[in-house]
């Protein structure tokens, strides 16, 4: 298991959703939901702390893999992430993605925290900073209107180059 | 190296830039998702801008620095409450862009100081206001708690 204490939050996104904590939990963990709002990926998760976690392409191939660090329905879901589906990215150290779900008046507050154990260049963080608002905006629309948003996303400019450079230099091993 | 306080938030809304612009500027809309608050402004460059609390107090004030409806608005923005007024003016930008049948709304709120209570405060406030705006435009209903000013504030 990873040493969670060495990970620092780099990207945090908060939204509020007119739904119950249970519905938000389901939307985050049920493949029938993630397919709608998460770039077409299906989540495949063993529902327990320590369980295996995957995000799969529609054909079943693995895009992301990881381990569940915290499975506490309907409040907190945390896992490690390694990008498997893109060759340059799979060499990078894992990150941790944590979802926190809290009641906030009549709505639910959903907080996504992306944490890293090394000094990640901004050009790489930009991937998550571009992707999370689209993914979580679409999740909110699915739960509130039944319809996802069709957001067109591509890796931000310079991201792939920054990943290649970090991998070549093993930037995370410095210091 | 210290970076200046800056809050960036992006949301995607199933709506048009014109509707999003209207929702962000028209008192009949802002009262529904901005805790009952409304703005006094004619939205032209150089004009004064005020964010009004429903009881008539001024929460924030400034002026219009850039205005290109329905795609971009930049305001200077000072909080009028005692504890933050002395920080002076922050800068708040709306970027509103069509993406197919969606609109991408980006809010950037920044302050040219080393530390800012105002940026810390708005970082906590914007996500609820913008989530309620998105719900209003997509479903017709904002969050109930954003329709009135919080008691004691």
Interface residues (C-beta under 8 A of the other chain):
Chain A: X14 X15 X16 X17 X18 X104 X105 X106 X107 X129 X133 X134 X137 X138 X140 X141 X144 X145 X147 X149 X150 X151 X152
Chain B: X8 X9 X10 X11 X12 X13 X14 X99 X100 X101 X102 X127 X128 X131 X132 X134 X135 X138 X139 X141 X143 X144 X145
